């Protein structure tokens, strides 16, 4: 999606046992661009792919800018859009986990920045309906027509085609439906939040509505960065959330959103009667020039895995991994094959909910390849973040979404 700054568009592909990687674009893409992107690579451990900046989407235009990454074995894939003081990252979802219904997450734009959503088709003749939810009922002009809150925009895309929409109001709660599985993304071209710091690019690949969870643990960000937690309902539901043993309750109607905050020394436990989408939005540091807004969709506890292999981007002063796990398995966690050194832990808290206790830790890590696993096979949640002056990134470790009614899934 669009970033307000010129960026280096990186994609990191990590494999445990090596894989063959085939990168393809639309047969109708310009030959000059296609020759820069299409390739076949044998990945031994990880591959850093840099894409042309001209593949960035332009709003309100049907374009042939989707890129397909195919591998012979399971992989983790993240993208990192790095510009001067404006960076966004997201974990990518494999094609077989895509679906036909999504709920958009963005933040209320400040200044002249925009909230954004984008769709990419996998199959030809895919019909897509976008029903707008707008924080303010500001008219949106598309192809000579005016759209307001509650209106639906329809379009048809062929394989590899993309379409981006930008608006001056928050689009959180907008519903995207399609005739065939599609990939969807949302966020902001750049944004400043809570009247602190500068703006940063926000982007997330959206999980299908059917795959989101009902129970979450949200860890804090570091560097004195508070967290804005955004809870979005996929259907009418009752929710409880707990911060420092204080339990709060609320009700949300379908696609409605509730925001709460935690400090850099707090975590939050969320449980809903029906599935909800939970987004962690890191803010600028309250005590230094470290960081700016970053946005990460939080994995639910029923989506935890027992092994992750991720590349931490280069060029940041501080990099952190947050781990959420059953407290009984705390000592089974290993990073790069070794137990977690106590000196690397910058935050730790146990959360007790009923008969269950979860351990939440934030741990400093170095840039480059990172593996995180458990010796007892216990699943755990994983979220990465990093900061430097007026810039931050964040993404989750889990790109392999689990069906909420099954114990495991494979590609």
Secondary structure, DSSP 8 states (H G I E B T S, - for coil): ---SS-EEEEEEEEESS-EEEEEEE-TTS-HHHHHHH-EEEEESSEEEEEE-GGGS--BT--B---EEEEESS-EEEEEEEEETTEEEEEE---GGG-EEEEE-------TT--EEEEEEESSTTEEEEEE---SS---EEETTEEE-TT-EEEEEE-TT-EEEEEESS--TT-EEEEEEEEEEEEEEEEEEETTEEEEEEEEEE---GGG--SEEEE---STTEEEEEEEEESSSEEEEEEETTEEEEEEE-TT-EEEEEE-TT--EEEEESS-EEEEEEEEEESSSSB---EEEE---GGG-BSEEEEEE-SS-SEEEEEEEEEGGGGGGEEETTEE--GGGEEEEEEEEETTEEEEEEEEE--SEEEEEEETT---BEEEEEEEEBTEEEEEES--S---TTSS----
